[in-house]
Amino acid sequence: MTSAVTGAATTAGRWLQVAADRGDAVAVRTPEESITFADAGRRTAERARAVAAAVSDGVPVAVETESDVASVLAILAVLCSGRPVIVVDPFLPAERRAHILDRTGARLMSPEDLDGLPASDVPVAPPAADDPAVLIFTSGSTGRPKGVVHGQRSWVNQAHDGRVFLGLGPDDRSAVLLPLSFGAGVDAMLMPLLNGAGLLLWDVRRRTTSGLRDWLAQQSATTVHCTPSLLRSWLADSAPGDRLDDARLLTTCGEPVHATDVAALRETLLPGGVFCSWSGSSEVGNLAFNRFPPERDLPSGVIPVGMPASGKDIRIVDGDGTPVPTGTTGEVVVESDHLSLGYHGEPPVTGRRRLYTGDLGRFDDDGQLHLVGRRDDAIKVRGYLVEPIEVETALRELPWTVDAVVTGDPAAGRLTAHVAVDAARWTPSPAEIRTALGATLAPWMIPRDVVILTELPRTERGKVDRAALPPPAPRTPEPVRGPTEATLLHIWCEVLGLESVGRNEDFVSLGGDSLAAATMLAELRDRWLVDISSAEFAAEPTIAGLGARLDAGHRDRRRAAAAGSLTRLRDGSGTPLFVAAGAGSPAASLLPLVAELGGDEPVYGLQAHGLEQRGRADRSVTAAARRAVREIVSVQPQGPYRLAGYSFGGFVILEAATMLRARGAHVEHVVLLDALFEPEMTGVRAALPDRTGEAEKPGPATGLAARAATAWNRAAMAFLVATAGLWRLPTTLQWTVFWDLGRSLLRKHRPTPYAGPVTLVAATDNHDDPQAWARLATGELTLIRVTGDHHSMLRVPHVRATADALRRALPGPENVR
């Protein structure tokens, strides 16, 4: 690189000198095309003259961009024309696009529009260092989006950062995985180019990450630049064999990055390279960099943003503007000649400027800058000041979490967590998440509301779209009454991880699941010496209802009800729906499904006899079906019957349907919720993969079943399975015994072909051959695929799709929400 290029004072001047200096080297490459520096420099200079002739001085040009060569050339052409450029995302909402154009009076042009402008031979006056170069619009999270104006000198300074902190130079091939329309996307595009590095563009939003690693390896990418959320998505599909051998550096920007992300990166894509966290903002540009060579230890939690960027003096001050000592949190203030010129429509400010960022941060003893949130993000909860980012950090440490964001309601003094989980591992309940957070966080830092999602909504710029986060279910708690309810309140708060609960609030809607219910009921048994089954609790899952049961003390009636296998899950009118639970699962495990089902018909759950109270378990699927028929007929003597069964319960309910039809009863429909064949069911099974060791696990006890099994040798477990239901066992062991029993019954079961209408609702990991089901369900057979795996399809958020499929499968007008 020549000294003339290094010394160029403007972005336009520097680019044209780099293009001339690098000649035939490839400047930009995509999977479809490429262009050399020389050709790119020639075309941008030519189009710059055309833009200058067609667009009045001072009028911004809004360029619609994709991650392609034409878009890069269009941005560079406007920069070289002396007109400010606004990079417009194709995914930008129409209202936001209209606001930007109306506010700036910009001329909207596509790269094709720019290519179509008449050629001009009129020389372009070189822009000055403080002439407006780029308008970057803020996210608008605190109001209407504002246009931040950056001068021509800004990316000369950014290029210097790229050379100093990232080592960018002519030998690099830099892969930019951020859309060019992001503020950081412009940075990631210009920093390599202005240092003579080649640019590799891959449009992740349109191509996804499928094939990305192979293309980067083929192009010998040396540096990779993306967002933390994209990195996490990419890593989820990566393995140690996917390493990028030529890559020496990977950077992330735009959001906080966590040590767990970097640890996963070191284990897969970049075992021997450098990771660098790179932070900044619309007003500041680059703020700080933090490099992590492979030998450097990772901190816990959020990675500090690191050392200040070139030419940026950073101070931490208190509310009066006085600098605070090292280690103390205050507002981050930046002084520099390289800050933005101000906001569009306001008088520009040049020279050295001081910017109060609104970010809260601190310096540690090593001089590393830590950002801990926005000044207006911190809220007081029960008198304590809480930074949501600290809670987010704890959430990300949980094994199920893929992504998380925590928001605060200052008026109410409470936190809400939105958690994206990896359903392939386990979909936790809100109560599980709150309980897990209690191991590392103070009680006032645990969010009152936890919303489980498959992914967090994001804006067109890739940041979490807080406005699109679904609100938690509304709560109108009533105060408890009397000593029994007061004691129950204490127990529920402990089990659910909540500060307070209303006497009228439903246990499931508060985030409780079957395991949490079993824990709570065991506590009641110890305190009151009263046995209440989860079946009875499911009928009245509130403190008010539970307190009434405890006070009434009808012990004989409770024991009789608990020994049965039928549970009323919901009252209503019309034709009832009967749903059989999976092996080792109580009927109460179906409550999340019932809550999402809609409609007003009564719903009854069926579970294994002896699961919760002493009573010998049925020793065959046929015997379980006979019992189910007796229970169903006791509630509904005449048809039509609506039947459903989950997993093992699907085979029980299908056999029960066959028995009902043999009696002459009308069975309207049977819905099988991910019923899975065992290899030994040879009567109908053909050419299906052996699922030995892969069969269903008891949903409520997933993760606990394996540990329970290791505590008993095979002989002991065989004895427990043979005597299932006759002994009172710890809850999770009882579920495991009945799960093993269910599997053994399925291995011996030879299903009877069923000629009535059947709908099979299959999870994404159900690989059974539909033809095998066609031989068993010989009538009308419908297959519906739903999101989630075998276990998570009955847990939030996937249970919504499962409930919708069940509702659509049911015949008649009642299937309309």
Secondary structure, DSSP 8 states (H G I E B T S, - for coil): --HHHHT--SHHHHHHHHHHHHTTSEEEE-SS-EEEHHHHHHHHHHHHHHHHHHS-TT--EEEE--SSHHHHHHHHHHHHHTS-EEEE-TT--HHHHHHHHHHHT-EEE-HHHHHTS----S------TTSEEEEEE---TTSS--EEEEETTHHHHHHHHHHHHS---TT-EEEE-S-TTSHHHHHHHHHHHTTT-EEEE--HHHH-STTHHHHHHHTT--EEEE-HHHHHHHHHT--GGG--TT--EEEE-SS--BHHHHHHHHHTT-SSSEEEEEEEETTTEEEEEEEE-TTS---SSB---BEE-TT-EEEEE-TTS-B--TT--EEEEEEESSS--EETTS----SSEEEEEEEEEEE-TTS-EEEEEETTT-EEETTEEE-HHHHHHHHHTSTTEEEEEEEEETTTTEEEEEEEE-TTT----HHHHHHHHTTTS-GGGS-SEEEEESS--B-TTSSB-GGGS------------HHHHHHHHHHHHHHHT-S---TT--TTTTT--HHHHHHHHHHHHHHH-----HHHHHHS-SHHHHHHHHHH--HHHHHHHHHSSEEEEE--SSS-EEEE--TT--GGGGHHHHHHH-S-S-EEEE--TTSSSS----SSHHHHHHHHHHHHHHH-SSS-EEEEEETHHHHHHHHHHHHHHHTT--EEEEEEES----TT-TTT--S----TT-S---GGGTTTHHHHHHTS-HHHHHHHHHTTTSS---HHHHHHHHHHHHHHHHHH-----B-S-EEEEE-TT----HHHHHHHB-S-EEEEE-SS-TTGGGSTTTHHHHHHHHHHHS-SGGG--
